[in-house]
Amino acid sequence: MQLFYSQDLSPTDAKFSFSKEESRHIAKVLRKQIGDTLHLTNGKGDLFSATLQRGDPKCCVVAITNVEQKKPLSYGLHLAISPTKLNDRFEWFLEKATEIGITQITPIRCQHSERKIIKPQRYQKIILSAAKQSLKYHFPVLHPMCSFKDFIENHQELPHQKLIAHCQEIEKKSLKSLLKPKGNHIILVGPEGDFSSEEITLATSMGYTGVSLGDSRLRTETAAIVACHSVAYSNEIE
């Protein structure tokens, strides 16, 4: 199934007009014909079925025939991660995390971070593309970049399960042993140089539990994917 997206779609809409770029894709690339069924989402859980009424490459128009509200994930996962030095690795993480299932992503600046500037618009496009490809109807939220300290303080009052994945040889527990199915989780993943001792101490003092992702020393983006999949898997087997 080909899934199209527009944040402007509303469950009360009777018709919808595609942008010029999407219209060209529908008419020229996919070669859709009048009367064909298209599927659309607003990324907020609504799946729209529609019939193509106008196949103009400059402005395709569909009539909405059905709207179905899809259930969100049975869990909440907010991953706060330090962007990698190589941008393509962070983009790979965004794509795969979206495909696996995640609700929120916040890039964070840490003491050892090598990347301080990100490209939020490009990142958003990658998330949208991955969500459409994997047929997600609830799209993950990409938050603006912030400092590690600000993130910790801004989420202090949330009743989520709070975990910090790090490599230091201090007391930690296995991530899989702590995960609570159908719960809300915040997981912190540090930069290539790991979190600093001060950051780990701060997080621990504010309710975060140190976790291990296994015996191997993982790259930042790999660690984030392992964490993301672990949460998803713990809910699948429940």
N, C-alpha and C positions, 0 to 999 in steps of 0.2 A: 504494500500500500504506500502510495506517495502522500506525504503529509505536508501541507502548506501552513504557513504561520503569519498571523498579524495580531499585534497587541491591541488593535482597535476593534477586533471582533467582539460583539456582544450577543448574548443568548436571545435578545429580542430582535436582532437583525433579520430582515426578510431577504435582502440582497447584499452582495458584496462585490466591490470592484478591486481588482488586483493592481498593483503598481506596474509600471512599464516593464521593469526588469522581470518580475514574476510572470507577467502576461506573455512576454516573449518566450520565456521558458515553457509555459503551458502550450502555446500555439505553435512555436517553431521547433522546440527540442522534443517535447513529449508528444506533440502532434495530436492534442486532444481535440475532439469533435463536439459540435453542439449536441447536447443531450447526455454527454459523458458525466459520470459521477466523480466529484473531487472531494477530498477530505481536508479539513482545515482545523486549526486549533489556535487559541489565544494564549496558550502557555499557562493558563490559570485553571486547567482541568476540564475545559469544554471541548468536546469533539463535534465538529459540524460536518454534516453530510450535505452536499450541494450539487446542483445540476448546472452544467455550463450552458449559459444562454447566449453568450457573445464571445466568439473566439478571436477577437481582434488582438494582434500582437502588441498593440499599444495600450490596450485596456480590455482585459477579459472580465466578464461579468458572470456571476453565478447567482442562482436562487437557492437560498437555504431551505432544505427539505426536512432536516432533523437536527436536533441538538441533544447530545448525551453528556451528562456530567460524570467524568471518570474519577475514581477514587485516588486520593494521593497515596504516597508511600506510607506504609504502616509504621514508619519510624521517621525521626528527624535527625539529620546529620549536618552539622555546621563544621566545615573544615577550615581552620585558619592556618595558612601555609605561607612560608617565605618563598617568594618567586626565585626560581633558579637563575644562575648566571647566564646559562644558555636559554634564550627565550623559547626555542622550539620544544625544549623539554617541558617547560611549564604549560605550553599550549597542548602538548600531548596529554599531560595530566588533566587539563580542563575537559578535553574531548572524552577521555576514557572514564573519568569520574561521572560525567553527565550520562554516559551510556550505562554505567553500572547502577547509578541511582544516588543522588545527593540532593540536599535541599538548599544549602547555602554555602558560599565560598567567600572567604575574606583573605586577600593578600596582606601579609603583615611584614613590617620592617623590623628586623631583629639586629642585635649587636654585631652578629657575624654575617649579616646579609650582604651579598655581593651585588644584588640588583635592587636599586632604590626607586627606579622609575618603571612603570608598566604602561601597557597600551590597552586600557579598558574597553575601548570600542572594538578593537580587534578580538579581544578575549570574548566579548559578548557575541560576536559573530560566530566564533568557534563553538560556543555553548549552544547557540540557536541551531546551528547546522547539526551538531551531535544529537540534540534533543529531537529534531525532526527525523534524522536517520534512524534513531533507536525507538521511534514512536512513543516519545514521552509527551504527556499532555499537561503535566505540571513541570514547568521549567525551573531549574535552580536559579537562585538569586545570586548575582555577583555583586558584592559590596565594594565600596571604594577602599583603596589601600590605607592602612593606618599603622601606627606603631604597635609593637607587642604590648607595651604598657597600657596604651589606650584601649586595645582590644580586651585585655584582661579586666580593666576597670569598668568598661562599658557593659560587660556581660556578667558582672559580679552577682547580680541579684537573680539571674535566671536559675530555675531549679533543675537544669539539665545535668546529666552525667558529664563531668569535665575531666578530660584526660590529656596528658602531654607526653608525646612520644619523643624520647631522647636516647642518646648513646652513652651517657655517663655511667660509670660503674658504681652506682648507688642503688638503694632499694627500689625495685620496680616490680610490677606484676605483668603477667601476660595479658595482652589486650583481649584475646578471645575469652579469657576467664572472667573478665569484668563486664563484658557487654550485656546490656539488658534489652531483650527483644521488645519491640514496640515502644521503646523509649526515645527520649531526645538526647542527643549527644553533641558535645563540642570536643573536637580533637585538634590539638596543636601539633603541627609538623614544622620543624626548624629548617634552617638553611644548610648548605653543604658543610659548613663548619660547626653545625649543631647549635643548640641553644647555649647561651652562656650559663655559668653557675648562678649568676645573679637572676637571670630570667627563670631558671628552674625553681630557685628558691622563692621568687615572687609568686609564680604560678601555684606552687605547693601551698604557700601561706594563704592563698585565696581559694583553696578547695580543689585544686587539680591533683589528680593521681598520676604518678609516673608510670608509663607502660612500655613494654618491650614488644617489638613486632617480629621477634624471632632471633635466631643466632647470627644471621648474616648482617653485615653492615650495609644498609641500603642507601641508594641515592634518594635525595629529597622527593622527587616525583614518584619513585617506586614505593617509598614508604607511605606516601599519601594514597596511592592506589591500593596498597595492601590494607591500609586502615579502612578505606572506603568499601572494599570488597568484604572485609571481615564483618563490618556492620550489616551489609546487605545479606551476606550468607547467614548470619546469626538469626535474621528474621525469616529467611526462606525455610530453614529447618525447624522453626518453632511451630 
